[in-house]
Structures are given as C-alpha cells and as structure tokens.
Amino acid sequence: MEIIKYYGSDTEKKEFINHDNEPLIATIAHDGSHAVVSLLDEGCEHHLLLAKALDRHDIDKYFKIIFDDEGADWTFVCPPDYKGITNKEKRIAQFYNNGINVITDFLHEIGYEVPINIPKRYQRHFNYMTNADL
C-alpha cells in the first residue's frame, strides 16, 4: 500500500506518524492500493484531505478513519453502489469485511496496533447488517 503523507501548512514537514496525543485522519482506497494520512488539524475532513493531497473528489471509493494511539474511529457509511452489490445486506456485510481488512492492514503498516471502533452515529448501517438474516 502506498502511504501518502499530507503535511498541509507544516512547512518543516516534520514526521507526524506515531506521535502520541496527536489525532490523525486517513482516507484509504477500497482496493487497498493507497492511503492518505495527515494530522487531523491539517486534513480537517476526509473529503478535504483527499482533494488537498490528491486533487480527487471520489470520496465514496475510500474508507475513512480518525485515529490515535488508542483506537481508530471508522466513518462507517456504505456507498449504495459499493462493488456493484445490489442486495443491501450483502453490500453492507462486504463493505464491513473489506473495511476491517484494509483498515487493519493500513494501521499495521504505519505501526498502529489499535482497535477499530464504529462510533454510535455511524452504527445505523452496521446495525442494519447485524439485524439482517445473511
């Protein structure tokens, strides 16, 4: 996986990976080919980080997390056209399984062994998946 570090206004371009108490933001391509990571204060929002770092606007093709040395919060919103899967339950289940794998790989690659959390405000899709008869 190619890791693209976005430094934003930090003209010194000091290293920020693995700094304690500094939240980071990342967008990770669904296919696991690349990710963009930044200090949260520099990246601000996932779609802004993607636009600033890669001049891309296809945010629905990325997993989105905010993380630190204690855990990663996953913005769990499954795109309606994810992988072309029309069955909603199966689409969300596949999104979840792929996301866990790709996000875990990304975190391990940059030296983070932290749990992945789905914040309550994003559990709607997750709960839909767990209540479905798959």
Protein Blocks (a to p, Z undefined) as FASTA:
>chain_A
ZZdddekjmlnopafehpahiacdddddfklmaccdddfklnopaklmmmmmnopablml
cccddddfkbccddddddfkgghiablklmmmmmmmmmmmmmmmmmmmnopacdddddfk
lmmmmmmmmmpcZZ
